[in-house]
Amino acid sequence: MLSTTARSFAVRQHARTFHASVLRRSEHGHYHHLPFDFPGEKKAAFGLKVFAFLVSGFSIPIFASVYQLFVTFKLVLTPKVPELCH
């Protein structure tokens, strides 16, 4: 039976020899931070598409809030005409 010090030495040696078999700093190709290819030559077209995407995305909530305010204030500001009984 192994003593405690011999056992801990064997565990440390085994842990020391266990390494990852792949290279630690190997390059896996060029890093892209965007999920698509950034066009090198067509930057103006890409900028126009991004602008259209952002404008359409931000305009929907703005138009919805403007519409809600318009409907609310139109109902509040409209004078109520009393109906005449015939």
C-alpha positions in Angstrom: 0.0 0.0 0.0 1.4 3.4 -0.9 2.0 5.9 1.7 0.3 9.3 1.6 3.3 11.1 0.3 4.1 8.6 -2.4 0.4 8.6 -3.4 0.3 12.4 -3.7 3.6 12.4 -5.6 2.1 9.9 -8.1 -1.0 12.0 -8.5 1.1 15.1 -9.1 3.2 13.4 -11.6 0.2 12.1 -13.5 -1.5 15.5 -13.4 1.8 17.1 -14.6 2.0 14.7 -17.6 -1.6 15.2 -18.6 -1.6 18.0 -21.2 -3.8 18.9 -24.0 -2.6 17.2 -27.1 -3.4 20.1 -29.4 -1.2 23.2 -29.8 -2.3 25.9 -27.4 -1.9 28.9 -29.7 -2.6 27.4 -33.0 -4.4 29.5 -35.5 -7.7 28.3 -36.7 -8.0 30.5 -39.7 -8.6 34.2 -40.0 -10.8 35.7 -37.2 -14.0 37.3 -38.2 -16.0 39.3 -35.7 -18.9 39.7 -38.0 -21.1 36.7 -39.0 -20.7 37.5 -42.7 -17.9 38.5 -45.0 -17.2 42.2 -44.9 -17.0 43.5 -48.5 -13.6 45.0 -49.2 -14.5 46.7 -52.5 -18.2 47.4 -52.0 -18.1 49.5 -48.9 -20.6 52.0 -50.1 -23.2 49.4 -50.9 -22.6 47.7 -47.6 -23.0 51.0 -45.8 -26.2 51.7 -47.6 -27.6 48.3 -46.6 -26.6 48.8 -43.0 -28.1 52.3 -43.0 -31.4 50.9 -44.4 -31.4 48.1 -41.9 -30.9 50.4 -38.9 -33.4 53.0 -40.1 -36.1 50.4 -40.7 -35.4 48.8 -37.3 -35.4 52.0 -35.3 -38.2 53.7 -37.2 -40.9 51.1 -36.4 -41.0 51.8 -32.6 -40.7 55.5 -33.2 -43.6 55.5 -35.7 -45.7 53.3 -33.3 -45.2 55.7 -30.4 -45.9 58.8 -32.6 -49.1 57.1 -33.8 -50.2 56.2 -30.3 -49.6 59.8 -29.1 -51.5 61.1 -32.1 -54.5 58.9 -31.5 -54.5 59.7 -27.8 -54.3 63.5 -28.2 -56.7 63.5 -31.1 -59.3 61.8 -28.9 -58.5 64.2 -26.0 -58.4 67.4 -28.1 -61.5 66.6 -30.2 -64.4 68.7 -28.9 -67.4 66.6 -28.1 -70.5 67.8 -29.8 -73.5 67.1 -27.7 -76.1 65.1 -29.6 -79.4 66.7 -30.0 -82.4 64.6 -29.1 -85.1 64.6 -31.7 
